[in-house]
Amino acid sequence: MITIIRYKNYNSNLDDETLYNSDIAPGISVVAPAYNEEKTIITNVHSLLTLEYPLFEVVIVNDGSKDTTLEKLIKEFDLVEVPYAYIERIKTQPVKKILKSTNPLYDKLTVVDKENGGTKADASNAGINASVFPYFLCTDVDCILARNTLLKMIKPILINKKKVIAVGATLRMVNSCEVKDGEIVRVKPPKDFIPRFQELEYIRAYLLSKMGWSLINCVPNVSGGLGLFDKDIAVRAGGYDGKSHAEDMDLITRMVSYMINNRQKYKIEYIPLSCCWTEGPPDVNILSRQRTRWAAGLLQLFVVHRKILFNPKYKKMGLIVFPYAFIFEFLAPLIELGGLISILYLIFFGKINWDLAA
Protein backbone atom coordinates (compact mmCIF):
# COMPACT_ATOMS: atom_id res chain seq x y z
CA MET A 1 0.00 0.00 0.00
CA ILE A 2 2.83 2.41 0.87
CA THR A 3 4.59 1.83 -2.45
CA ILE A 4 1.32 2.27 -4.37
CA ILE A 5 0.70 5.60 -2.63
CA ARG A 6 4.26 6.61 -3.42
CA TYR A 7 3.73 5.81 -7.10
CA LYS A 8 0.60 7.99 -7.13
CA ASN A 9 2.87 10.83 -6.01
CA TYR A 10 5.09 10.18 -9.04
CA ASN A 11 2.07 10.62 -11.29
CA SER A 12 0.87 13.76 -9.55
CA ASN A 13 4.31 15.38 -9.79
CA LEU A 14 4.88 14.48 -13.45
CA ASP A 15 1.88 13.74 -15.66
CA ASP A 16 2.09 11.81 -18.94
CA GLU A 17 1.28 14.76 -21.18
CA THR A 18 4.04 16.95 -19.73
CA LEU A 19 6.57 14.14 -20.11
CA TYR A 20 5.42 13.26 -23.64
CA ASN A 21 5.90 16.87 -24.78
CA SER A 22 9.25 17.30 -23.03
CA ASP A 23 12.39 18.12 -25.02
CA ILE A 24 14.70 16.79 -22.32
CA ALA A 25 13.19 13.35 -21.62
CA PRO A 26 16.00 10.74 -21.60
CA GLY A 27 16.09 8.44 -24.60
CA ILE A 28 15.05 4.80 -24.24
CA SER A 29 16.06 1.84 -26.43
CA VAL A 30 13.46 -0.93 -26.62
CA VAL A 31 15.40 -4.19 -27.05
CA ALA A 32 13.47 -7.26 -28.24
CA PRO A 33 15.15 -10.54 -29.27
CA ALA A 34 13.40 -12.62 -31.93
CA TYR A 35 13.91 -16.28 -32.78
CA ASN A 36 11.63 -17.97 -35.34
CA GLU A 37 8.84 -15.41 -34.93
CA GLU A 38 7.66 -15.30 -38.57
CA LYS A 39 3.97 -15.63 -37.66
CA THR A 40 3.74 -12.53 -35.48
CA ILE A 41 6.91 -10.50 -36.04
CA ILE A 42 5.42 -7.85 -38.33
CA THR A 43 2.41 -7.06 -36.14
CA ASN A 44 4.53 -7.00 -33.01
CA VAL A 45 7.19 -4.69 -34.43
CA HIS A 46 4.52 -2.29 -35.71
CA SER A 47 3.09 -2.30 -32.18
CA LEU A 48 6.46 -1.44 -30.62
CA LEU A 49 6.98 1.40 -33.09
CA THR A 50 3.74 3.07 -31.95
CA LEU A 51 4.73 3.40 -28.29
CA GLU A 52 4.11 6.87 -26.87
CA TYR A 53 7.36 8.54 -25.85
CA PRO A 54 9.24 11.60 -27.13
CA LEU A 55 12.60 9.90 -27.79
CA PHE A 56 13.00 6.16 -28.30
CA GLU A 57 14.21 3.48 -30.70
CA VAL A 58 13.28 -0.15 -31.28
CA VAL A 59 16.14 -2.65 -31.58
CA ILE A 60 15.05 -6.06 -32.87
CA VAL A 61 17.66 -8.80 -32.56
CA ASN A 62 17.23 -11.63 -35.06
CA ASP A 63 18.93 -14.38 -33.07
CA GLY A 64 19.81 -16.70 -35.94
CA SER A 65 16.21 -17.50 -36.87
CA LYS A 66 15.81 -20.53 -39.14
CA ASP A 67 12.47 -19.42 -40.56
CA THR A 68 11.57 -16.30 -42.58
CA THR A 69 11.63 -13.84 -39.66
CA LEU A 70 14.45 -11.73 -41.11
CA GLU A 71 13.11 -11.86 -44.67
CA LYS A 72 9.71 -10.62 -43.53
CA LEU A 73 11.30 -7.76 -41.57
CA ILE A 74 13.38 -6.71 -44.59
CA LYS A 75 10.38 -6.70 -46.91
CA GLU A 76 7.89 -5.01 -44.58
CA PHE A 77 10.18 -2.25 -43.29
CA ASP A 78 12.38 -1.65 -46.37
CA LEU A 79 15.53 -2.67 -44.53
CA VAL A 80 19.04 -2.45 -45.93
CA GLU A 81 22.42 -3.23 -44.44
CA VAL A 82 24.17 -0.10 -43.22
CA PRO A 83 27.66 0.77 -41.93
CA TYR A 84 27.20 0.94 -38.19
CA ALA A 85 29.57 1.72 -35.32
CA TYR A 86 28.78 -1.49 -33.49
CA ILE A 87 30.94 -1.62 -30.37
CA GLU A 88 30.93 -4.96 -28.55
CA ARG A 89 30.93 -3.67 -24.98
CA ILE A 90 29.34 -6.95 -23.90
CA LYS A 91 30.64 -10.17 -25.45
CA THR A 92 28.10 -12.02 -27.63
CA GLN A 93 27.93 -14.47 -30.48
CA PRO A 94 29.08 -12.81 -33.75
CA VAL A 95 26.87 -10.13 -35.27
CA LYS A 96 26.44 -10.56 -39.03
CA LYS A 97 25.01 -7.18 -39.98
CA ILE A 98 22.98 -4.17 -38.87
CA LEU A 99 19.94 -3.12 -40.89
CA LYS A 100 18.04 0.18 -41.03
CA SER A 101 15.00 1.26 -42.99
CA THR A 102 15.10 3.43 -46.10
CA ASN A 103 11.57 4.57 -45.21
CA PRO A 104 11.57 7.61 -42.86
CA LEU A 105 8.41 6.24 -41.22
CA TYR A 106 10.54 3.53 -39.65
CA ASP A 107 13.62 5.57 -38.74
CA LYS A 108 13.27 4.40 -35.12
CA LEU A 109 13.84 0.77 -36.11
CA THR A 110 17.20 -1.04 -36.00
CA VAL A 111 17.53 -4.75 -36.74
CA VAL A 112 20.57 -6.71 -35.54
CA ASP A 113 21.19 -9.98 -37.36
CA LYS A 114 23.44 -12.32 -35.37
CA GLU A 115 24.35 -15.95 -34.93
CA ASN A 116 22.21 -17.87 -32.48
CA GLY A 117 23.55 -17.80 -28.93
CA GLY A 118 21.20 -20.35 -27.43
CA THR A 119 19.74 -17.96 -24.86
CA LYS A 120 17.68 -14.80 -24.79
CA ALA A 121 20.45 -13.26 -22.67
CA ASP A 122 23.01 -13.41 -25.48
CA ALA A 123 20.60 -11.79 -27.94
CA SER A 124 19.68 -9.09 -25.42
CA ASN A 125 23.37 -8.26 -24.95
CA ALA A 126 23.73 -7.73 -28.71
CA GLY A 127 20.72 -5.41 -28.62
CA ILE A 128 22.27 -3.43 -25.76
CA ASN A 129 25.51 -3.11 -27.73
CA ALA A 130 23.61 -1.72 -30.72
CA SER A 131 21.43 0.66 -28.69
CA VAL A 132 22.16 4.38 -28.59
CA PHE A 133 20.20 5.71 -25.60
CA PRO A 134 21.12 5.80 -21.87
CA TYR A 135 18.24 3.51 -20.83
CA PHE A 136 17.03 0.28 -22.37
CA LEU A 137 13.77 -1.55 -21.96
CA CYS A 138 14.13 -5.29 -22.43
CA THR A 139 11.07 -7.23 -23.57
CA ASP A 140 10.04 -10.22 -25.67
CA VAL A 141 9.04 -9.58 -29.25
CA ASP A 142 5.79 -11.50 -28.70
CA CYS A 143 4.83 -9.38 -25.68
CA ILE A 144 2.18 -6.68 -26.08
CA LEU A 145 3.05 -3.42 -24.36
CA ALA A 146 0.62 -0.70 -23.34
CA ARG A 147 1.12 2.41 -25.47
CA ASN A 148 2.19 4.51 -22.46
CA THR A 149 4.59 1.92 -21.00
CA LEU A 150 7.73 4.03 -21.49
CA LEU A 151 6.06 7.11 -20.01
CA LYS A 152 5.04 5.17 -16.92
CA MET A 153 8.27 3.29 -16.35
CA ILE A 154 10.67 6.23 -16.67
CA LYS A 155 8.94 8.27 -13.94
CA PRO A 156 10.53 6.56 -10.91
CA ILE A 157 13.94 7.27 -12.47
CA LEU A 158 13.14 10.95 -13.03
CA ILE A 159 11.49 11.61 -9.67
CA ASN A 160 13.60 9.54 -7.27
CA LYS A 161 16.41 11.22 -5.33
CA LYS A 162 18.50 8.03 -5.31
CA LYS A 163 19.93 6.56 -8.51
CA VAL A 164 17.34 4.11 -9.85
CA ILE A 165 19.14 1.37 -11.78
CA ALA A 166 16.07 -0.65 -12.82
CA VAL A 167 12.27 -0.41 -12.96
CA GLY A 168 9.75 -3.23 -13.36
CA ALA A 169 5.98 -3.41 -13.81
CA THR A 170 3.16 -5.96 -13.66
CA LEU A 171 2.93 -8.66 -16.35
CA ARG A 172 -0.42 -10.18 -17.30
CA MET A 173 -1.64 -13.05 -19.48
CA VAL A 174 -2.78 -12.16 -23.00
CA ASN A 175 -4.69 -15.45 -23.28
CA SER A 176 -8.41 -14.70 -23.95
CA CYS A 177 -7.76 -10.93 -24.28
CA GLU A 178 -9.00 -9.19 -27.42
CA VAL A 179 -6.07 -7.94 -29.52
CA LYS A 180 -6.28 -5.76 -32.62
CA ASP A 181 -3.25 -4.59 -34.62
CA GLY A 182 -0.89 -5.43 -31.79
CA GLU A 183 -2.88 -3.57 -29.15
CA ILE A 184 -5.01 -4.86 -26.27
CA VAL A 185 -8.55 -3.58 -26.90
CA ARG A 186 -10.24 -5.60 -24.16
CA VAL A 187 -8.69 -7.30 -21.15
CA LYS A 188 -10.22 -10.62 -20.13
CA PRO A 189 -9.05 -13.23 -17.61
CA PRO A 190 -7.79 -16.45 -19.24
CA LYS A 191 -10.50 -19.07 -19.77
CA ASP A 192 -8.22 -22.11 -19.52
CA PHE A 193 -7.07 -23.34 -16.11
CA ILE A 194 -3.27 -23.19 -16.53
CA PRO A 195 -3.07 -19.63 -17.96
CA ARG A 196 -5.58 -18.49 -15.32
CA PHE A 197 -3.39 -20.07 -12.64
CA GLN A 198 -0.36 -18.19 -13.97
CA GLU A 199 -2.37 -14.95 -14.17
CA LEU A 200 -3.07 -15.20 -10.43
CA GLU A 201 0.54 -16.13 -9.80
CA TYR A 202 1.78 -13.08 -11.72
CA ILE A 203 -0.57 -10.75 -9.85
CA ARG A 204 0.70 -12.15 -6.55
CA ALA A 205 4.34 -11.97 -7.63
CA TYR A 206 4.37 -8.58 -9.36
CA LEU A 207 1.57 -6.52 -7.87
CA LEU A 208 1.93 -7.72 -4.27
CA SER A 209 5.31 -9.35 -3.65
CA LYS A 210 7.51 -7.11 -5.83
CA MET A 211 5.85 -3.94 -4.52
CA GLY A 212 6.67 -5.10 -0.99
CA TRP A 213 10.26 -5.93 -1.90
CA SER A 214 10.54 -2.51 -3.56
CA LEU A 215 9.61 -0.77 -0.30
CA ILE A 216 12.73 -2.14 1.43
CA ASN A 217 14.88 -2.00 -1.74
CA CYS A 218 15.19 -5.78 -1.95
CA VAL A 219 13.70 -6.50 -5.39
CA PRO A 220 15.17 -9.90 -6.37
CA ASN A 221 14.65 -9.54 -10.11
CA VAL A 222 13.07 -7.40 -12.82
CA SER A 223 11.23 -9.56 -15.32
CA GLY A 224 12.87 -10.31 -18.65
CA GLY A 225 9.48 -9.71 -20.24
CA LEU A 226 9.43 -6.06 -19.18
CA GLY A 227 12.27 -4.25 -17.46
CA LEU A 228 13.78 -0.78 -17.80
CA PHE A 229 17.49 -0.53 -16.97
CA ASP A 230 20.26 2.04 -16.66
CA LYS A 231 22.47 1.02 -19.59
CA ASP A 232 25.73 2.40 -18.20
CA ILE A 233 25.41 0.39 -14.97
CA ALA A 234 24.27 -2.73 -16.85
CA VAL A 235 27.27 -2.56 -19.20
CA ARG A 236 29.73 -1.87 -16.37
CA ALA A 237 28.30 -4.87 -14.52
CA GLY A 238 28.99 -7.10 -17.54
CA GLY A 239 25.48 -7.24 -19.02
CA TYR A 240 23.50 -10.46 -19.02
CA ASP A 241 25.24 -13.77 -18.47
CA GLY A 242 25.07 -15.13 -22.02
CA LYS A 243 24.63 -18.70 -20.74
CA SER A 244 22.02 -17.97 -18.08
CA HIS A 245 18.41 -19.18 -18.23
CA ALA A 246 17.51 -16.84 -15.34
CA GLU A 247 18.79 -13.73 -17.07
CA ASP A 248 16.39 -11.41 -15.27
CA MET A 249 17.64 -12.20 -11.76
CA ASP A 250 21.23 -12.58 -12.97
CA LEU A 251 21.34 -9.04 -14.40
CA ILE A 252 19.89 -7.49 -11.25
CA THR A 253 22.40 -9.46 -9.15
CA ARG A 254 25.27 -8.22 -11.30
CA MET A 255 24.08 -4.59 -11.22
CA VAL A 256 23.51 -4.57 -7.46
CA SER A 257 26.89 -6.24 -6.86
CA TYR A 258 28.54 -3.58 -9.01
CA MET A 259 26.87 -0.76 -7.04
CA ILE A 260 27.82 -2.30 -3.68
CA ASN A 261 31.39 -3.05 -4.72
CA ASN A 262 31.78 0.56 -5.85
CA ARG A 263 30.03 1.92 -2.73
CA GLN A 264 27.27 3.63 -4.68
CA LYS A 265 23.71 4.06 -3.45
CA TYR A 266 21.00 2.59 -5.67
CA LYS A 267 17.30 1.85 -5.91
CA ILE A 268 15.23 -0.71 -7.81
CA GLU A 269 11.60 0.29 -8.30
CA TYR A 270 8.38 -1.49 -9.26
CA ILE A 271 5.21 0.26 -10.42
CA PRO A 272 1.71 -1.14 -9.72
CA LEU A 273 0.51 -0.99 -13.33
CA SER A 274 -0.22 -3.62 -15.97
CA CYS A 275 2.06 -2.54 -18.81
CA CYS A 276 2.79 -5.85 -20.53
CA TRP A 277 0.78 -8.88 -21.65
CA THR A 278 2.43 -12.17 -22.54
CA GLU A 279 1.24 -15.62 -23.66
CA GLY A 280 0.82 -18.08 -20.79
CA PRO A 281 1.54 -21.83 -21.09
CA PRO A 282 -1.56 -23.43 -22.67
CA ASP A 283 -0.88 -26.98 -21.44
CA VAL A 284 1.01 -29.01 -18.85
CA ASN A 285 3.92 -29.89 -21.18
CA ILE A 286 4.78 -26.26 -21.94
CA LEU A 287 4.24 -25.31 -18.29
CA SER A 288 6.62 -28.09 -17.26
CA ARG A 289 9.31 -26.87 -19.67
CA GLN A 290 8.88 -23.31 -18.41
CA ARG A 291 9.25 -24.31 -14.74
CA THR A 292 12.18 -26.60 -15.49
CA ARG A 293 13.94 -23.73 -17.24
CA TRP A 294 13.25 -21.43 -14.29
CA ALA A 295 14.57 -24.01 -11.81
CA ALA A 296 17.71 -24.61 -13.90
CA GLY A 297 18.25 -20.86 -14.11
CA LEU A 298 17.90 -20.50 -10.34
CA LEU A 299 20.50 -23.25 -9.84
CA GLN A 300 22.82 -21.47 -12.27
CA LEU A 301 22.37 -18.25 -10.33
CA PHE A 302 23.42 -19.76 -7.00
CA VAL A 303 26.41 -21.51 -8.58
CA VAL A 304 27.68 -18.42 -10.41
CA HIS A 305 27.00 -15.98 -7.55
CA ARG A 306 27.59 -18.35 -4.63
CA LYS A 307 29.87 -15.84 -2.88
CA ILE A 308 26.88 -13.56 -2.26
CA LEU A 309 24.75 -16.01 -0.25
CA PHE A 310 24.85 -15.12 3.48
CA ASN A 311 27.71 -12.68 2.80
CA PRO A 312 27.29 -9.47 4.87
CA LYS A 313 29.53 -7.62 2.40
CA TYR A 314 26.60 -7.65 -0.04
CA LYS A 315 24.20 -6.20 2.53
CA LYS A 316 20.52 -6.81 1.76
CA MET A 317 21.35 -8.82 -1.35
CA GLY A 318 23.53 -11.23 0.63
CA LEU A 319 21.52 -11.37 3.86
CA ILE A 320 17.89 -11.06 2.68
CA VAL A 321 17.33 -11.49 -1.06
CA PHE A 322 19.61 -14.47 -1.71
CA PRO A 323 18.75 -16.39 1.51
CA TYR A 324 15.04 -15.93 0.83
CA ALA A 325 15.37 -17.17 -2.76
CA PHE A 326 17.59 -20.06 -1.66
CA ILE A 327 15.29 -21.30 1.13
CA PHE A 328 11.79 -20.45 -0.10
CA GLU A 329 12.26 -20.89 -3.84
CA PHE A 330 15.22 -23.18 -4.52
CA LEU A 331 14.92 -25.53 -1.52
CA ALA A 332 11.12 -25.35 -1.16
CA PRO A 333 10.35 -28.17 -3.66
CA LEU A 334 12.92 -30.41 -1.95
CA ILE A 335 11.45 -29.65 1.47
CA GLU A 336 7.94 -30.39 0.18
CA LEU A 337 9.13 -33.66 -1.37
CA GLY A 338 10.77 -34.62 1.92
CA GLY A 339 7.51 -33.88 3.73
CA LEU A 340 5.51 -36.10 1.36
CA ILE A 341 8.02 -38.93 1.75
CA SER A 342 7.83 -38.57 5.54
CA ILE A 343 4.01 -38.77 5.47
CA LEU A 344 4.08 -41.89 3.28
CA TYR A 345 6.63 -43.46 5.64
CA LEU A 346 4.47 -42.72 8.69
CA ILE A 347 1.34 -44.09 6.97
CA PHE A 348 3.11 -47.26 5.84
CA PHE A 349 4.46 -48.03 9.33
CA GLY A 350 1.25 -47.05 11.11
CA LYS A 351 2.77 -44.17 13.04
CA ILE A 352 -0.06 -41.68 12.44
CA ASN A 353 -2.73 -41.01 15.05
CA TRP A 354 -5.68 -40.90 12.66
CA ASP A 355 -8.12 -39.51 15.23
CA LEU A 356 -5.82 -36.56 15.92
CA ALA A 357 -5.00 -36.16 12.21
CA ALA A 358 -8.70 -35.97 11.34
C-alpha positions in Angstrom: 0.0 0.0 0.0 2.8 2.4 0.9 4.6 1.8 -2.4 1.3 2.3 -4.4 0.7 5.6 -2.6 4.3 6.6 -3.4 3.7 5.8 -7.1 0.6 8.0 -7.1 2.9 10.8 -6.0 5.1 10.2 -9.0 2.1 10.6 -11.3 0.9 13.8 -9.5 4.3 15.4 -9.8 4.9 14.5 -13.4 1.9 13.7 -15.7 2.1 11.8 -18.9 1.3 14.8 -21.2 4.0 16.9 -19.7 6.6 14.1 -20.1 5.4 13.3 -23.6 5.9 16.9 -24.8 9.3 17.3 -23.0 12.4 18.1 -25.0 14.7 16.8 -22.3 13.2 13.4 -21.6 16.0 10.7 -21.6 16.1 8.4 -24.6 15.0 4.8 -24.2 16.1 1.8 -26.4 13.5 -0.9 -26.6 15.4 -4.2 -27.1 13.5 -7.3 -28.2 15.2 -10.5 -29.3 13.4 -12.6 -31.9 13.9 -16.3 -32.8 11.6 -18.0 -35.3 8.8 -15.4 -34.9 7.7 -15.3 -38.6 4.0 -15.6 -37.7 3.7 -12.5 -35.5 6.9 -10.5 -36.0 5.4 -7.8 -38.3 2.4 -7.1 -36.1 4.5 -7.0 -33.0 7.2 -4.7 -34.4 4.5 -2.3 -35.7 3.1 -2.3 -32.2 6.5 -1.4 -30.6 7.0 1.4 -33.1 3.7 3.1 -32.0 4.7 3.4 -28.3 4.1 6.9 -26.9 7.4 8.5 -25.9 9.2 11.6 -27.1 12.6 9.9 -27.8 13.0 6.2 -28.3 14.2 3.5 -30.7 13.3 -0.2 -31.3 16.1 -2.7 -31.6 15.0 -6.1 -32.9 17.7 -8.8 -32.6 17.2 -11.6 -35.1 18.9 -14.4 -33.1 19.8 -16.7 -35.9 16.2 -17.5 -36.9 15.8 -20.5 -39.1 12.5 -19.4 -40.6 11.6 -16.3 -42.6 11.6 -13.8 -39.7 14.4 -11.7 -41.1 13.1 -11.9 -44.7 9.7 -10.6 -43.5 11.3 -7.8 -41.6 13.4 -6.7 -44.6 10.4 -6.7 -46.9 7.9 -5.0 -44.6 10.2 -2.2 -43.3 12.4 -1.7 -46.4 15.5 -2.7 -44.5 19.0 -2.4 -45.9 22.4 -3.2 -44.4 24.2 -0.1 -43.2 27.7 0.8 -41.9 27.2 0.9 -38.2 29.6 1.7 -35.3 28.8 -1.5 -33.5 30.9 -1.6 -30.4 30.9 -5.0 -28.5 30.9 -3.7 -25.0 29.3 -7.0 -23.9 30.6 -10.2 -25.4 28.1 -12.0 -27.6 27.9 -14.5 -30.5 29.1 -12.8 -33.7 26.9 -10.1 -35.3 26.4 -10.6 -39.0 25.0 -7.2 -40.0 23.0 -4.2 -38.9 19.9 -3.1 -40.9 18.0 0.2 -41.0 15.0 1.3 -43.0 15.1 3.4 -46.1 11.6 4.6 -45.2 11.6 7.6 -42.9 8.4 6.2 -41.2 10.5 3.5 -39.7 13.6 5.6 -38.7 13.3 4.4 -35.1 13.8 0.8 -36.1 17.2 -1.0 -36.0 17.5 -4.8 -36.7 20.6 -6.7 -35.5 21.2 -10.0 -37.4 23.4 -12.3 -35.4 24.3 -15.9 -34.9 22.2 -17.9 -32.5 23.6 -17.8 -28.9 21.2 -20.4 -27.4 19.7 -18.0 -24.9 17.7 -14.8 -24.8 20.4 -13.3 -22.7 23.0 -13.4 -25.5 20.6 -11.8 -27.9 19.7 -9.1 -25.4 23.4 -8.3 -25.0 23.7 -7.7 -28.7 20.7 -5.4 -28.6 22.3 -3.4 -25.8 25.5 -3.1 -27.7 23.6 -1.7 -30.7 21.4 0.7 -28.7 22.2 4.4 -28.6 20.2 5.7 -25.6 21.1 5.8 -21.9 18.2 3.5 -20.8 17.0 0.3 -22.4 13.8 -1.6 -22.0 14.1 -5.3 -22.4 11.1 -7.2 -23.6 10.0 -10.2 -25.7 9.0 -9.6 -29.2 5.8 -11.5 -28.7 4.8 -9.4 -25.7 2.2 -6.7 -26.1 3.0 -3.4 -24.4 0.6 -0.7 -23.3 1.1 2.4 -25.5 2.2 4.5 -22.5 4.6 1.9 -21.0 7.7 4.0 -21.5 6.1 7.1 -20.0 5.0 5.2 -16.9 8.3 3.3 -16.3 10.7 6.2 -16.7 8.9 8.3 -13.9 10.5 6.6 -10.9 13.9 7.3 -12.5 13.1 11.0 -13.0 11.5 11.6 -9.7 13.6 9.5 -7.3 16.4 11.2 -5.3 18.5 8.0 -5.3 19.9 6.6 -8.5 17.3 4.1 -9.9 19.1 1.4 -11.8 16.1 -0.7 -12.8 12.3 -0.4 -13.0 9.7 -3.2 -13.4 6.0 -3.4 -13.8 3.2 -6.0 -13.7 2.9 -8.7 -16.4 -0.4 -10.2 -17.3 -1.6 -13.1 -19.5 -2.8 -12.2 -23.0 -4.7 -15.5 -23.3 -8.4 -14.7 -24.0 -7.8 -10.9 -24.3 -9.0 -9.2 -27.4 -6.1 -7.9 -29.5 -6.3 -5.8 -32.6 -3.2 -4.6 -34.6 -0.9 -5.4 -31.8 -2.9 -3.6 -29.1 -5.0 -4.9 -26.3 -8.6 -3.6 -26.9 -10.2 -5.6 -24.2 -8.7 -7.3 -21.2 -10.2 -10.6 -20.1 -9.0 -13.2 -17.6 -7.8 -16.4 -19.2 -10.5 -19.1 -19.8 -8.2 -22.1 -19.5 -7.1 -23.3 -16.1 -3.3 -23.2 -16.5 -3.1 -19.6 -18.0 -5.6 -18.5 -15.3 -3.4 -20.1 -12.6 -0.4 -18.2 -14.0 -2.4 -15.0 -14.2 -3.1 -15.2 -10.4 0.5 -16.1 -9.8 1.8 -13.1 -11.7 -0.6 -10.7 -9.9 0.7 -12.1 -6.6 4.3 -12.0 -7.6 4.4 -8.6 -9.4 1.6 -6.5 -7.9 1.9 -7.7 -4.3 5.3 -9.3 -3.7 7.5 -7.1 -5.8 5.9 -3.9 -4.5 6.7 -5.1 -1.0 10.3 -5.9 -1.9 10.5 -2.5 -3.6 9.6 -0.8 -0.3 12.7 -2.1 1.4 14.9 -2.0 -1.7 15.2 -5.8 -2.0 13.7 -6.5 -5.4 15.2 -9.9 -6.4 14.6 -9.5 -10.1 13.1 -7.4 -12.8 11.2 -9.6 -15.3 12.9 -10.3 -18.6 9.5 -9.7 -20.2 9.4 -6.1 -19.2 12.3 -4.2 -17.5 13.8 -0.8 -17.8 17.5 -0.5 -17.0 20.3 2.0 -16.7 22.5 1.0 -19.6 25.7 2.4 -18.2 25.4 0.4 -15.0 24.3 -2.7 -16.8 27.3 -2.6 -19.2 29.7 -1.9 -16.4 28.3 -4.9 -14.5 29.0 -7.1 -17.5 25.5 -7.2 -19.0 23.5 -10.5 -19.0 25.2 -13.8 -18.5 25.1 -15.1 -22.0 24.6 -18.7 -20.7 22.0 -18.0 -18.1 18.4 -19.2 -18.2 17.5 -16.8 -15.3 18.8 -13.7 -17.1 16.4 -11.4 -15.3 17.6 -12.2 -11.8 21.2 -12.6 -13.0 21.3 -9.0 -14.4 19.9 -7.5 -11.2 22.4 -9.5 -9.1 25.3 -8.2 -11.3 24.1 -4.6 -11.2 23.5 -4.6 -7.5 26.9 -6.2 -6.9 28.5 -3.6 -9.0 26.9 -0.8 -7.0 27.8 -2.3 -3.7 31.4 -3.0 -4.7 31.8 0.6 -5.8 30.0 1.9 -2.7 27.3 3.6 -4.7 23.7 4.1 -3.5 21.0 2.6 -5.7 17.3 1.8 -5.9 15.2 -0.7 -7.8 11.6 0.3 -8.3 8.4 -1.5 -9.3 5.2 0.3 -10.4 1.7 -1.1 -9.7 0.5 -1.0 -13.3 -0.2 -3.6 -16.0 2.1 -2.5 -18.8 2.8 -5.9 -20.5 0.8 -8.9 -21.7 2.4 -12.2 -22.5 1.2 -15.6 -23.7 0.8 -18.1 -20.8 1.5 -21.8 -21.1 -1.6 -23.4 -22.7 -0.9 -27.0 -21.4 1.0 -29.0 -18.9 3.9 -29.9 -21.2 4.8 -26.3 -21.9 4.2 -25.3 -18.3 6.6 -28.1 -17.3 9.3 -26.9 -19.7 8.9 -23.3 -18.4 9.2 -24.3 -14.7 12.2 -26.6 -15.5 13.9 -23.7 -17.2 13.3 -21.4 -14.3 14.6 -24.0 -11.8 17.7 -24.6 -13.9 18.3 -20.9 -14.1 17.9 -20.5 -10.3 20.5 -23.2 -9.8 22.8 -21.5 -12.3 22.4 -18.3 -10.3 23.4 -19.8 -7.0 26.4 -21.5 -8.6 27.7 -18.4 -10.4 27.0 -16.0 -7.5 27.6 -18.4 -4.6 29.9 -15.8 -2.9 26.9 -13.6 -2.3 24.8 -16.0 -0.2 24.9 -15.1 3.5 27.7 -12.7 2.8 27.3 -9.5 4.9 29.5 -7.6 2.4 26.6 -7.7 0.0 24.2 -6.2 2.5 20.5 -6.8 1.8 21.3 -8.8 -1.3 23.5 -11.2 0.6 21.5 -11.4 3.9 17.9 -11.1 2.7 17.3 -11.5 -1.1 19.6 -14.5 -1.7 18.8 -16.4 1.5 15.0 -15.9 0.8 15.4 -17.2 -2.8 17.6 -20.1 -1.7 15.3 -21.3 1.1 11.8 -20.5 -0.1 12.3 -20.9 -3.8 15.2 -23.2 -4.5 14.9 -25.5 -1.5 11.1 -25.3 -1.2 10.4 -28.2 -3.7 12.9 -30.4 -2.0 11.4 -29.6 1.5 7.9 -30.4 0.2 9.1 -33.7 -1.4 10.8 -34.6 1.9 7.5 -33.9 3.7 5.5 -36.1 1.4 8.0 -38.9 1.8 7.8 -38.6 5.5 4.0 -38.8 5.5 4.1 -41.9 3.3 6.6 -43.5 5.6 4.5 -42.7 8.7 1.3 -44.1 7.0 3.1 -47.3 5.8 4.5 -48.0 9.3 1.2 -47.1 11.1 2.8 -44.2 13.0 -0.1 -41.7 12.4 -2.7 -41.0 15.0 -5.7 -40.9 12.7 -8.1 -39.5 15.2 -5.8 -36.6 15.9 -5.0 -36.2 12.2 -8.7 -36.0 11.3 
